[in-house]
Amino acid sequence: MSHTPHELAEDFPEHAERMHDLKMSDPHFARLFDEYHTINRAIHRAETSVEPVEDMAEFEMRKTRMRLKDELYAMLCRAET
């Protein structure tokens, strides 16, 4: 299992400028973006045993991160058109 943080700018470099624009212009996108990064940091701390959590809690955090990432990506794609 990788202990590399899943930063959105690294996962979607082609959307970096659009992410910035949406964070500034769309409060819903900005909230989801912040929520993604908060849970992403929590997962990274759990993976590296800085703040260990139960396996089920980490699994649920990963599901939440995936849901947020999917929603953010969909918003990025919609903004493209």
Steps between C-alpha positions, in 0.01 A plus 500: 500500500631841406556760766513781248244776552249523216520872427247616243747721315727197454216268402345749256785730387311587182228657719725696739401842364131406488518377862637836606231688304220286646633537856475876454163511323299202627445471877370142469813391311721681753328323792534157336862576410580590862311194625697279260832636623401467865408134463798435274736629770322287762542189285866577444554541876324167560703322230829624645392420859525863607135473611400132478132418460297180489501322164129560447538872573781526247291307246209744549735798463629353173143459371427862588818618327407303188148644496634854539762448231236368258272795570782753463614340175146512361478868590835564328380324186171691497688830536705406194202512267 
